[in-house]
Amino acid sequence: MDTHAEPEQTRHDAIASGPPIRQLFRDVIADRLPGRRPPQAAMLFDAETYPSWDERSFLGDFYNEILHQDTCRPATADGVVLLAALAVDSRVPARQRFQAVEVLFRAATVAERHLAETWPAAPHHADPDSEARTRSAVRGLTPDLLTRWSAECPAVRLALAGLAVVFPTDRTLPALTPRLQTFAHQHPQDTDIGDYVRFVLVLAARDDDRILTVTEKLTDSYWTGTARGVPTRARALHLLGQMLTKIGAGLTRPRTGQ
């Protein structure tokens, strides 16, 4: 009897299946997208080509496969449907639902955020066609995501609020103010969540002068600033992206025992 056979088989199975979150993602996508899937789904179903040892490396690789180093590629628009499917499934832990919505936000705002960073030069590695297709794809998915507001946890609601002001409508914007009041009461100004929520409400009001004033005030105090000649929307989304990433780093940090 080969005493090394069983440990070796166990190791092979671990490489093939990957961490539990990968198996969960695979189950969710199999249920929600039973037909033809975008190419990025291979990371879930082709374990030999895409081995993953742990949760952190898998998640990083998976999101990067869709939004590669924060840039849009021709397949990015197709891949965002995977994020939306994960974001609306209650089997997916809140940490990963938040991350899925955050990546959707980043994918939809690539052009503006990068413009704000490189102004007046053109953004590096820009792909206007892929960025436009991705933005359109995320816009089409956003209404279904927002309908989950009442069922979502506070962390995911924060991410959804950011997505709502990227794609403002006469229906969604008026609903943001009462929906965010609890956050505003619980988190004062000069806190990460408090400032983020109040900035979302400023964006929802669509007053360009006020948006510019608040953007400059916040960036001067806490965040990486942008040139004053940058269009107001680009500056605001650049700031909002920084704020969402920071609160997400705290909200999505794994806790002992979870």
N, C-alpha and C positions, 0 to 999 in steps of 0.2 A: 504493500500500500504506500502510495506517495503522500507523505505527510505535508508536502509543500503545495500539493494541488489545490486544496481548498482555499488557503490564503491567497494564492495567485488568482484563483477564480473570483474571489471576493474583490480583489483589487481591480480585475478586469471589469466586473459588474459596476464598481463605483465609478470608473472612468466612463463607462458607457452611459450610465443613467445620470450622473452628475448630482449636484446638490438637490435637496427636496424642492426648493423654489423652482428649479428648472422643470422638474416633473409636474409641479402644479401648473406652471405656465403652459406646458404642453397639453395638459388635460383641458385647461380653459380654452385654448385656441382650437383644440380638436372639437370641442363642443360648440363653440361660437362661430367658427369658420370651417365648416365641414367640407367645403368645396375647394376650389383652387386657392392657394394661399400665396402671399407675397414671398419673394426669395429669402427674406430675412428669417422666415419661419424655419428654415433649415437648421438654425442654431438650436431649435427645440427638438427637432425630429431626426436630425442626422448627427448622432452622438459621436460617431467615429471621426467625422470630419471636424466637428467642433467639441472636443472634450473639455470639460470644466471640472476643476477640482473642488472649488468652494463657491459659496454664494456670492461673495463680493466680486470675484473675477468674472463669474458668469454674468451678473447683472451689468457690470461695466462693459463687457464685450457685447452683450445683447443690445443695450441702448446705443452703443457706438456703431453697431451694425446698421441701425436705422438712421441715426443722425451722426454721421461720421465726423468726429472731432469738431462738433458744432457747425458743420457745413452740410448743405443739401446736395445730394447727388441724384442722378436720374431715377433711382429706385426708392428714394426717400418718401415720395408721395404715396407710393404703394404700401410702404412699411408702416405708416402711421396707423393703419387700421388695426394692427396688432396691439398698439398702445391703447387704443380706444376700447378694444375688447377686454383687455386686462383691467382698465380703469373702471369698468362698470360691473365687474364680477365680484360678488361679495366673498368668494372663496379666496381671493387675492388679499393678502394682509394690507392694512391701511398704509404702511410705509411704502409698499410697492405701487399701490394705487396713486398715492401722492406723486411718486416719481414718474409714473406713466403720464400723468397730466402735466407735470413740470416739463417733461421732454416734448410733449405736444406744444406747450407754450414756446419753448425754445425753437422748435422746428418752424413754428408759424411766424416767429419774429427774427429769424436769422438776418434777413436783409436790413431791417432797421437797426438792429443792435450792432451789426458789423459796420454799417455806415457811420454810426455814432462814434465808433472806435477809431476809424481810419480817416475821417473827414479832414481835409477836403479830397484826399486821395480815394480812389475806388477801393472797396474791400478786397483783400487778398482772397484768392480761391473762390471768388463769387461765381455762381451759376444762376443767373437771373431766371432762366426757364424752369429749372428744377425748384428754385425757391418759390416761384409763383405757383407751380403745380402743388407743391407741398402746402403752401398757405391755403390754397383753395380746398385741398383735401381735409385739412384740419378744420376749416370753416364749416364744411359739410358735416363733420362729426360733432361739432360743439353743441348743437341743440340737444342731442340725446344725452350728452354728458351733463349738461346743466339741469336736465329733468331729474337727475338723481340727487339734487341738492339736499332735499329734506331727509333722505336716507343716509347721507354721508356723514362721516366723522368731521370734527373741526379742521383737522389737518388738510383733508382733501378739499374741503370747502374753500380754504385759503387759496389753493391752487386753481380751483374752478373760478374763483373771483378774478384772478389774473387773466385767465382765458376769456372770461366774459368781456373784459374791457379791450381785449385785442380785437374782438368781433362784436362791436356794440350794435344793439338793435333797440328800437323803441319799446320793445317788450321786456328785454332782459335788464337794461340799465336801471329803470325805475325800481325794479325788484331788488337791486343790490343794496340800496340804503337800509331798508328794514332788515334784510338778511344779515347785514354786517354789524348791526347795532350791538349785538351781544359781544362780539369781538372788541368793539370800540369801548364798551363799558368795562370789560375785563382786562384790557391791555392799554395802558395809558400811552401818551406820546413819549418819545425817546426810548421806547422798547422796540425790538425788531418787529414783532407782530403788530403792535399799535401803530407804528409808522407805516407799515405796509398797508394795513387796512385803510387808514386815512388817505394814503396816496391813491389807492384803488378808487375810493369815493371821489377824490378830486378828478381823476381821469374819467370817471363815469359822468361827471357833470359837464364835460366837454367844453370847458371854458379855457381856450388856448392861453390867454394871458395868465390865468391862475395856475394852469398846469406848468407853464414855464417858470413862474415865480417859485412854486413849491419844489419843482425839480432842482432848480439852482440852490435853494435853501438846503435841501436834503443832501445833495452831492457835495456841497461845500462843507457840510458837517461830518458826514459819515462815509461817503461812497466815492468810487472812482469817477471823477468828473469827465465831462465831454466838452468839446469846443462850443463856444456860444453861437457859431454860425450853423451848427447842425440843426436840421429841422426839428421842431418841438416834439413831434410824435416819436421820432427816432431817439431823441435824448430821453424821453419819458420811458419808453420801453426798455432802453438800455439800463436805466436805473431800476425799473420794476423787476427786470430779470435778475439783477444783483440781489435785490431784496428777497425775492422768492427763493433763490438758491441758498441764501444765508438762513432763512427760517427753516427751509427744508433740511439743512444739515443738522439742525437740532431736532426737528420733529421726526425725522426718519432714522435717527441713530438707534441701532438695535439696543434693547435693554436686556439685562440679565434675566434669564428665565423665559424670554419670549422667543 
